[in-house]
Amino acid sequence: MGTRTVHVSLSVRGALLDWSDREFEGVFSHPDGRKMTPREAKSALMDELAKGHEVLPCAADCEGFDYVKGCPGHVTD
C-alpha cells in the first residue's frame, strides 16, 4: 500500500502581502531563465490573481493541481 503525498503550494495573496522585496529576489524566473526583479515577480503574481489563481504549485509534477485548493494529494509507492 502506498503513502499519500501532498505537494507544497504558494499562497499568491500571502506572498504579495507578507514578503519583502528581499524575499522575492531570485525566487521567480522568466520563461527564458532570467531571474525576475521583485517588481516583475509581484506583477506576475498579480496576473495570477487576475486569472483566479489563489495558490501556485511548487512542484512541476503535481498531477491534478487546483489553483484554488492546491494539491489534491497523491498515492506514492
Residue pairs with C-beta under 8 A, 6 or more apart in sequence:
2 75
2 76
2 77
3 75
3 76
3 77
4 73
4 74
4 75
4 76
5 73
5 74
5 75
5 76
6 70
6 71
6 73
6 74
7 57
7 58
7 59
7 62
7 65
7 70
7 71
7 74
8 58
8 59
8 71
9 55
9 56
9 57
9 58
9 65
9 70
9 71
10 55
10 56
10 57
10 58
11 54
11 55
12 45
12 48
12 49
12 53
12 54
12 55
12 56
13 49
13 54
15 24
15 45
16 42
16 45
16 46
16 49
21 38
22 38
24 36
24 38
24 41
24 42
25 35
25 37
25 38
26 35
27 36
27 41
28 35
28 36
28 40
28 41
28 44
29 35
29 36
30 36
30 40
36 44
48 56
51 67
52 67
52 68
53 67
53 68
54 67
54 68
55 67
55 68
55 69
55 70
56 67
57 65
57 70
57 71
59 71
62 71
62 74
63 74
64 71
64 72
64 74
65 71
65 72
66 72
